Amino acid sequence: MALIVVEVMLKPEILDPQGQAVASALPRLGFNFAKSVRQGKRFEIEVEGTPTAEQLAQVEDAAHKLLSNPVIETYVVKVEG
C-alpha cells in the first residue's frame, strides 16, 4: 500500500488570517521561534501497490478541481512510503 499526499497552501500573496492568529498566539504561550505562520491542508490518499502514472494524474486532476482553489491556493502531489 502506498500513500499519495496532496499538500494545499494559500498562495504567498493571499492573506492568511488563521496563520496570523496562530503566529500571534505563539508568543503569548511562550513560544518565540516563529517569524510567521501559514496554515494549509493535507490530504492522504491510500492506494494499493505502487501508484501508477494514471493514478497520479487522476490525483493531480482531483487536486486541481476539488481539493484546492487554484485561484488562491497552490498544491503539491507527492508519494510517501
Stockholm file with secondary structure:
# STOCKHOLM 1.0

chainA/1-81         MALIVVEVMLKPEILDPQGQAVASALPRLGFNFAKSVRQGKRFEIEVEGTPTAEQLAQVEDAAHKLLSNPVIETYVVKVEG
#=GR chainA/1-81 SS CEEEEEEEEECTTSCCHHHHHHHHHHHHTTCCCCSCCCCEEEEEEEESSSCCHHHHHHHHHHIIIIICCTTTEEEEEEEEC
#=GC SS_cons        CEEEEEEEEECTTSCCHHHHHHHHHHHHTTCCCCSCCCCEEEEEEEESSSCCHHHHHHHHHHIIIIICCTTTEEEEEEEEC
//
